């Protein structure tokens, strides 16, 4: 019984894993690629996975210690997912660390940029500009306004959801 309690993962870790799994499932939905024009490539998937994780982290920010712990668990699951993906595609063990360091820097840059554009709301142009640079890779094509509306819809959806549901690992993403 004592060992069960010691070996049982903390609730925040379980919730973080569930939230991340939901973010990955949402980021893989075909309309994000077909309708909005995100390329189905390593870069495009990285951008969408990162965007969905950022949306979760933003919602959990400033919501207390359990939300902070859950947020960290979401990020940890994200990092493990990236690491696993590199290994699955055959990146050598010595190169994984270097690539992970580079992606961590890219992720933190996107997180900071997202915080900045969210601070500029209700003006949505900075968010559209950010999505055009990142998710649409500055290609000049794709439906940046549709993708912007989707991101705003996800933020609104999370704002309307109870924090307790999120801390239990339950996130409702907008329909596409």
C-alpha positions in Angstrom: 0.0 0.0 0.0 2.8 2.4 0.9 4.7 1.4 -2.3 1.5 2.1 -4.4 1.4 5.7 -3.0 5.1 6.1 -3.6 5.1 4.8 -7.1 1.8 6.3 -8.2 2.3 9.4 -10.4 1.2 12.7 -9.0 -2.2 13.8 -10.3 -0.7 16.8 -12.0 1.6 14.5 -14.0 -1.3 12.4 -15.1 -3.4 15.4 -16.0 -0.4 17.0 -17.9 0.0 13.8 -19.9 -3.7 13.7 -20.8 -3.7 17.4 -21.7 -0.7 16.9 -23.9 -2.2 13.8 -25.6 -5.3 15.9 -26.4 -3.2 18.7 -27.8 -1.4 16.3 -30.0 -4.6 14.8 -31.2 -6.0 18.2 -32.0 -2.8 19.3 -33.7 -3.1 16.3 -36.0 -6.6 17.1 -37.3 -6.6 17.4 -41.1 -8.5 20.7 -41.4 -5.5 22.5 -39.8 -3.4 21.3 -42.7 -6.0 21.3 -45.5 -8.3 24.2 -44.6 -5.7 26.5 -43.0 -2.7 25.6 -45.2 -0.2 24.5 -42.5 2.3 22.2 -44.3 2.2 18.5 -43.2 6.0 18.5 -42.6 8.2 18.2 -39.5 8.3 22.0 -39.3 4.5 22.3 -39.7 3.8 19.7 -37.1 6.3 21.2 -34.7 4.5 24.6 -35.1 1.0 23.1 -34.5 2.1 20.9 -31.6 3.9 23.9 -30.0 0.9 26.2 -30.7 -1.5 23.8 -29.0 0.8 23.4 -26.0 1.2 27.1 -25.7 -2.6 27.5 -25.6 -2.8 25.1 -22.7 0.1 26.7 -20.8 -1.5 30.2 -21.3 -4.7 29.0 -19.7 -3.0 27.4 -16.8 -0.7 30.4 -16.1 -1.3 32.2 -12.9 -3.9 29.7 -11.6 -2.1 28.5 -8.6 0.4 25.9 -7.6 -1.5 22.8 -8.9 -2.0 24.6 -12.3 1.7 25.4 -12.4 2.6 21.8 -11.7 0.2 20.6 -14.3 1.6 23.1 -16.8 5.1 21.8 -16.1 3.8 18.3 -16.7 2.3 19.3 -20.0 5.6 20.8 -21.1 7.6 17.7 -19.9 5.3 15.5 -21.9 5.8 17.8 -24.9 9.6 17.5 -24.6 9.4 13.7 -24.2 7.2 13.6 -27.3 9.7 15.6 -29.4 12.6 13.4 -28.1 10.7 10.2 -29.0 9.9 11.6 -32.4 13.5 12.3 -33.2 14.5 8.8 -32.1 11.7 7.2 -34.2 12.9 9.0 -37.3 16.5 7.7 -36.7 18.3 10.8 -35.3 21.4 9.5 -33.5 21.6 9.8 -29.7 24.3 12.3 -29.9 22.4 14.6 -32.2 19.1 14.4 -30.3 20.4 16.6 -27.5 21.6 19.3 -29.9 18.3 19.2 -31.8 16.3 19.3 -28.6 18.2 22.3 -27.3 17.5 24.1 -30.6 13.8 23.3 -30.5 13.6 24.3 -26.8 14.9 27.7 -27.8 12.4 27.9 -30.6 9.5 26.9 -28.3 10.4 29.5 -25.7 10.7 32.1 -28.4 7.2 31.2 -29.6 5.8 31.2 -26.0 7.2 34.7 -25.4 5.9 36.0 -28.8 2.5 34.5 -28.1 2.4 36.2 -24.7 3.2 39.5 -26.4 0.6 39.2 -29.1 -2.1 38.1 -26.6 -1.3 41.3 -24.6 -2.2 43.3 -27.7 -5.7 41.8 -28.0 -8.4 42.8 -29.1 -6.1 43.8 -32.0 -5.7 40.4 -33.8 -3.2 41.6 -36.4 -0.1 40.8 -34.3 -1.5 37.2 -33.7 -2.1 36.8 -37.4 1.4 38.1 -38.1 2.9 35.6 -35.6 0.9 32.7 -37.1 1.9 33.7 -40.6 5.6 33.6 -39.6 5.5 30.4 -37.6 2.6 28.0 -38.5 2.5 29.1 -42.2 6.3 29.5 -42.4 6.2 32.9 -44.0 5.1 31.3 -47.3 2.4 33.9 -48.0 -0.2 31.3 -48.6 -2.7 29.6 -46.3 -5.7 30.9 -44.4 -4.0 33.0 -41.7 -7.3 34.7 -40.8 -9.0 31.3 -40.4 -6.1 30.0 -38.3 -6.2 33.2 -36.2 -10.0 32.7 -35.6 -9.3 29.1 -34.6 -6.7 30.1 -32.0 -9.0 32.8 -30.6 -11.8 30.2 -30.4 -9.5 27.8 -28.5 -8.6 30.5 -26.0 -12.3 31.4 -25.5 -13.1 27.7 -25.1 -10.4 27.2 -22.5 -11.5 30.4 -20.6 -15.0 29.0 -20.4 -13.9 25.6 -19.1 -13.5 25.0 -15.4 -10.0 25.0 -14.1 -10.8 21.8 -12.2 -11.6 20.0 -15.4 -8.3 21.1 -16.9 -6.5 20.1 -13.8 -8.1 16.7 -14.2 -6.7 16.5 -17.7 -10.0 17.3 -19.5 -9.7 19.9 -22.2 -12.4 20.6 -24.8 -10.9 21.9 -28.1 -13.0 23.8 -30.6 -14.4 21.9 -33.5 -12.9 22.3 -36.9 
